[in-house]
Amino acid sequence: MRKLVLVAAALALAAAAFVGTADAKVWEKGTPTVYVGFGAGGGTDTAVRPLVVLMQKRLGETINVVNMPGASGAVAAEDVMGKPHDGYSLFATGSGCFGGYDVNDTSPNGLPWKWWGFHHIQGPAAFVVNPEKSGINTVDDLIKALQAGKASVGVSSLGAGIHAFVEAFAKAAGVTTPINYVTHGGDGKTCVAVMAGDVEVGSISFSAGVDYVKSGQLKALFLNRRDPLQLTDKVTIPPITSLGPQYSSIPDLAETWPVMIPRDAPKEIVDAVQEAFIWACQQKEMKDFAEQMGYEVITRYGEDADRVLDYQFCAYAWVLQDAGLAQKVNPKDHNIPRAEDWNWDSRKALYGYK
């Protein structure tokens, strides 16, 4: 927590000392607001605020941030879409949430096609173990234990991104035995359970366990990303893609925390947001924040952002369906393909993408 406070303070000081470069205001009629779909101090809030601070620095304008939790971000999505699409109201959430809006009927505005998305960082999921307690020290150990039904997997909740990660890994690894999940209500609690030996494996957002891995209390077998992460001089964590070609698409499930604006907002405002976003992602403050938290700066916008978010939307919707957590709608009834059947060109044609 102290680490986050220091990073936030440095970003705030940098913004306060900056005089904007824009000759004219982007938002001439008032102050824009980013509505965050989760509470203050949570993972989404913590991930989004550094981006907003740096965008303010670039634009020389104030951007308010308001927390509006409820229904995994759907309350904020509905609020923003219900306001005038004049560029003054933006939305921020975790990318993994979108798959639940449709199948749980919490918001018709969870479709990626309704927003322009700006994804600055990606938080990889990780499989963490305590080898002394679990006897699992390698990926082969993990696969054998899962196939034999001898490993309980701790997750914060079913239907979340880290749950989707387990299911995607197990399928690619050829594990056919049903996974024995134990939910803990938070990634930090999952880490504690793994260290105590209450569960053999934890699937977590890596930022929640990075300090435990640094201290040697937990071992991260791999990360849901494409490149290795050198965490310390002695600890380098391999990416899931190093395990074999069958895992190549799984990194696209790693969660992001985009700031989003309705697709039909004024072009001049969208363009200004995009320019400030790209600049913010290039700054040292953003890179330092990402490094400290185990994130990766990704700078996704435009079609690249649309492609990845739609893939997550489809994959997560089916994870919820298969886990019996899709409360209202079967993804098949809404033309939502499974991850293995997903095709970007087909999706673009379906929605008349431009």
PyMOL commands that set and color helices and strands:
alter all, ss='L'
color gray80, all
select helices_A, chain A and resi 2-16+43-59+71-82+95-103+112-114+131-134+139-147+161-173+187-196+206-215+240-243+245-247+250-253+267-281+284-293+302-322+331-334+339-341+344-351
alter helices_A, ss='H'
color red, helices_A
select strands_A, chain A and resi 33-36+64-67+89-92+115-123+125-129+152-155+180-183+201-205+219-223+229-230+236-237+255-256+259-262+296-300
alter strands_A, ss='S'
color yellow, strands_A
deselect
rebuild
show_as cartoon
